[in-house]
């Protein structure tokens, strides 16, 4: 840019005689401006800006100021939440009065007010959190995703297409083929698949194939994998090998039995692809925080190195996990706000009490209504779980336990209650969580709230499972299943963190928002009609937004830093292209994230 162009862009000088001369007066004015700037009396610095909504559609999730017209961001934090008039008055009140100072500030500091106006039908909400998800597994599943398959034939066709589209795999029949997402409850066949189903196709026969069920609690393998495993144990504690009438394995391994499958370990290169894939998708949906529900020491080491080099684009609250009944606390590092951008925290652990409902693995107090030969699977004994919980509590770890069935929930609540009432565990300092809290007796629903246990739930599980859940549980037990309103109403602190459990469900948090308020599938149906499945357990939109922001923050000990648009907190927020707090329910799923901001900086999209 030429000298003349620069002067024209900066605007005419109110003091023409000073043009071309750096007088002592100008120097003094600049020095005065600098002093005002560093003292905070100039309201806007180069890293400060405001977002405004002329319709007042900025939802803060702050009870003291729930809706505002403007938020101002300075650096990585929110500096003000206010009306547009207040923003203007504050700017005028603090702005230096002299014409020379105004001109110099615009020339050397840029415009004193940088305001972005969102569209009239858009809204701003705090950065959305997923309180229960699986980052690496989501990226892994994307390589061969079987979610959309509606029959066994479609799964086989998808595997064949995968092989044909990867020449390196097509030409090497010894390469493992892995993926996930199959769900026999959605198939025309309505049965578990078998290893023989792979061998029926010439392209698949003889290849090592291992495909995880959608819930991650069952794996379907080929006969080649069975040959590689060799001799199988008669029984597996905390798991099951499905066998045919002759006692031969069918190729289905449940829960702890899945550890018998010698799948190759992921390389750092694979983990980088899995991680980056999930982060990119998550940011595009408005997620700024994820609670990773069970990362192995290998995954944690990878994320730790990523954090050190500044490659983690959002806040991660990671639960360490090792599949062992022996104490493993020393295998994971304790990290809080770790890394170049202080976005990685590891101060909790994930234990697993039982399996999943879809594979008849959820541990029930009574046999399954549609399979009376089983009551599900407890993956560890009550004593083993109790020993682990007690030791982790003593060592200062938050303990989060996967519990689906009413027996698993009952056992874990007994353990927590003993520590709270006998061991004098401080519930506010410890904040133990039950992950899923899916099926409970009425007494245990009440006990969860009374003890102050955090129930971390996933609304899309209700709308995915509703087509078979009552068949599994019967008309009585179903009354205590997916009871989100009951859990929230009974909570001591009115806390109900919400997540998705992706890749079991979709990454988009608005799928959960819609499911929680409607209790309907994405096509607007349910087993109980258009009014929703057990609509008395639906949540209000305000409750859901809080569950996806401030409640999730509380469950990760960060309610004073994130979760609401409150002055002093981190500037994590999302601009959505429509008002999910007001639009008809059926329009919620059409909403898009326009901008995702983390630490005051745009991580996805662009500010208007």
VOSEKOL-189005 format. One record per residue (C-alpha): x, y, z. Coordinates in steps of 0.05 Angstrom, whole numbers, plus 5000, padded with zeros to 4 digits. Example, Ala and Ser with C-alpha at 12.3 -4.5 7.8 and 13.67 -1.06 7.14 Angstrom:
<nodes>
524649105156;527349795143;
</nodes>
This chain:
<nodes>
500050005000;502750694981;503851255032;497851635004;493451015007;495450895079;493751605100;487151575063;485350915097;487051195165;482751805153;484652545152;488852805209;485253295254;491953655261;494753755190;500854145214;503353515249;503153105184;510052835171;512653075238;512852655301;512153225352;513253185426;505753295435;503952685394;509152275431;506152485498;499152315473;501451625451;504851515517;498451715553;494451235509;499250675525;498550795599;490950795594;491150155553;495449755601;491350015660;484949765628;481650445620;481350385544;475649885538;477849535474;484749265459;487048925394;484848245422;478048495447;471448465409;463948415421;458547965394;451548265393;444548025378;439448565362;433948075385;437447935451;438447205432;444847075471;443246535521;448346565577;446045975622;447446475679;441546555725;443547255743;443147485670;440046935628;439247315562;443347905537;444448295473;452048325475;457947955502;464948245501;471247815497;478148035518;483647535504;481146855524;475747085572;468947415573;469648125598;462348365597;455248125584;450648705573;445449065530;447649435468;446150095502;450549895561;456149705512;455650395479;455450765545;461250385573;465350525511;463751275513;464951315587;471851015584;473951265516;479151825517;475752495504;480552875459;479952865384;487452735380;487052125425;481051845385;484851935320;491251645347;487651045377;484250875311;490950975275;495350565321;490450095357;485050005305;477750145314;476150225388;469949795380;469849145341;462648885340;460048285303;452448235295;449447555288;443547435241;436647605267;434646865271;441346625300;443146535373;449446495416;450045965470;455945745514;460545245481;457044565480;459943985519;459243235509;459542935578;460742225554;464042045488;469741635458;474342065415;479141535387;473741015377;469641505337;475341625289;476740885286;469540725269;469541225212;474240775171;468640265163;462040535191;456240045191;451140485226;446540545167;446239805150;439139535156;440638805142;446138295146;446838325071;448139075074;453738965124;457038445080;456438905020;459539475060;465539055080;466438835008;466139554983;471339745036;476139205012;475139384939;476440114952;483039964987;487739614938;492939484992;487839095032;484738764971;491438474950;493338235019;488437745051;492437745116;490838475131;485838575188;479238895171;476139285228;470039735235;463739805276;456540025283;452539405266;446039315304;442138675295;435938985326;435339415263;436338845214;431038455177;434237815205;433638045279;439237555299;446537575318;450937465258;456036895254;463036775227;459936335174;456336945146;463137225124;465436565093;459236545049;462537085005;468836894967;472037584975;471337555051;472936825064;479536705097;480637435118;481337665191;475238095203;473038395270;466938855272;464539175336;457139235352;454439945356;454939955432;462139695433;460139125479;460138575426;464838385370;463337955309;469337595279;470837145220;472936425221;480036645204;480237035270;477636425307;483336025277;488436555298;485636545370;486035785373;483435435435;478135835472;476735795546;470135475567;467936105603;470136825609;468837195674;465137835659;463937635587;461137105541;463036715479;456636565440;456335835418;451735425375;447834805396;454034375387;458334825431;462435125374;463735885377;459236275329;463936865322;460537325373;464537545434;461137955489;464338455538;470538175572;470937605521;472638125469;479638165499;481037475469;480937775399;488237945380;486738575339;493038975321;494839555366;493840245338;499940615314;501241355330;499641515258;492841165263;491241515328;492942185297;487942055241;482641815290;483642405337;483942945284;477842665248;473642705311;476143395331;474443685263;467443395264;466143585336;468144315326;463544355265;457644165310;459244685364;462744245414;468144595454;468944075509;468843315510;469042835569;472742235540;469741635575;475441145580;482341255549;487840735555;494840935578;496940895505;491541385483;493141845541;500441865523;498442065452;493842615476;499142855526;504142945469;498843295427;497343765484;504643945492;505144155420;498544545420;494744075375;488543985419;483344485393;478244415450;477744235524;478543495538;476643185605;479442485600;477541885643;483341395647;481540655637;485039985644;481139335639;483539025704;480938865773;487839015801;489039745821;491940115761;492140845785;499640885775;498940745701;495741415684;498442115697;494542635736;494143265693;490043895703;489644435649;495744125616;499344305553;500944905510;493745155513;491844845580;486344425549;487743715574;485443475642;486142765671;483542715742;478242175736;477741435720;472641005684;470440335711;465539865676;460439475717;456339125663;454839055589;449539365544;442039255536;442239135461;446738525469;443138265531;449338455571;446338975618;446238665688;439038605713;436238415780;431437935745;432037555679;430737895612;423537885591;425337665521;431037195541;429536885610;435936465606;440237065624;440237665671;446137995636;453438065653;457038375712;463938505684;467038515753;464938255821;462038745871;468138645915;472938795859;469139425841;468839635914;476339535923;477939945862;473140505881;475840555951;483040585928;481641095874;477841525924;483641495973;488441705918;484142305899;481142075833;474042225812;470741545798;465841465740;462540785731;458840505670;452240225695;446540035648;442339505683;438739575750;443239055783;449539425762;446740095786;444539785852;451339475866;455040125851;450240545891;451440085950;458940195943;458240955937;453440985995;458240606040;463941086024;459541696034;456041486098;461341056130;467841296098;465642026103;467342166030;465942906015;461142855956;462443565931;469943465930;469542755901;463642825853;462942085834;458941945771;454641385744;455441365669;448841205634;444541075697;440040745646;435540255684;434040345758;428940155809;424740715838;428640655903;435340725868;432941325827;431341665893;437841425925;442141715869;439542405883;439642335959;446942125959;448942675912;451542205858;452142525789;448042145737;451342255669;446242065615;445542045540;438642245513;439541925445;440241245479;432941295499;430641435428;435240905397;433340365447;425840515453;424140045396;426439425435;427539655507;420639475533;421238785500;427738675538;425138945605;417638855607;412239365627;414439455699;422039545695;421340025636;418240535683;425140635715;429040665650;431741295616;428441695672;431842355658;426742825689;426342395751;433942395758;434343145749;428743305797;431942865850;438943135842;441543515903;444644055860;439743985803;445343715759;444443255699;450443265651;448543045581;452642685529;452042245468;456741645478;459141755407;460641355365;454940945394;450641545374;452042135329;457042675346;452143245334;449843485404;443243735375;441243015364;441342955440;437943635449;432243405404;431742715436;431542995506;425943495493;421743065445;423042335464;422242195389;426541895335;429242355281;423242195237;418442435291;415941745313;416141315375;412940675400;407941115437;406341565378;407942285360;407442515432;413942175449;416241565487;414541655561;414142415551;413742535627;421242405627;422642935574;426743545593;425444275579;429944645530;432845055586;434544425625;437744105564;442044715548;444444725620;445843975618;450144075556;453944665586;454044845660;452144155686;457543825644;462444345671;460444175743;461443435729;468643595708;470244095764;470344685716;463845045732;467745665753;471545685687;466645465632;459445265622;456145955621;457346625588;459346975652;464547535658;471147245679;469846555649;473346265588;470546535523;467845875494;461545985455;457645775393;453446155342;447645735317;443745925255;436945855287;433945925357;433545225384;430345505447;424245735409;423545405340;418544825332;421544175357;421943885287;426544455265;431844335318;435443805277;436244285219;440344765260;447644875241;453445145280;455945765244;461745935289;465245555344;469845955390;474845675441;478846125486;476246725449;478946485382;474946205324;476045455318;470745345265;467245805216;468046555217;465047125257;460247565217;
</nodes>
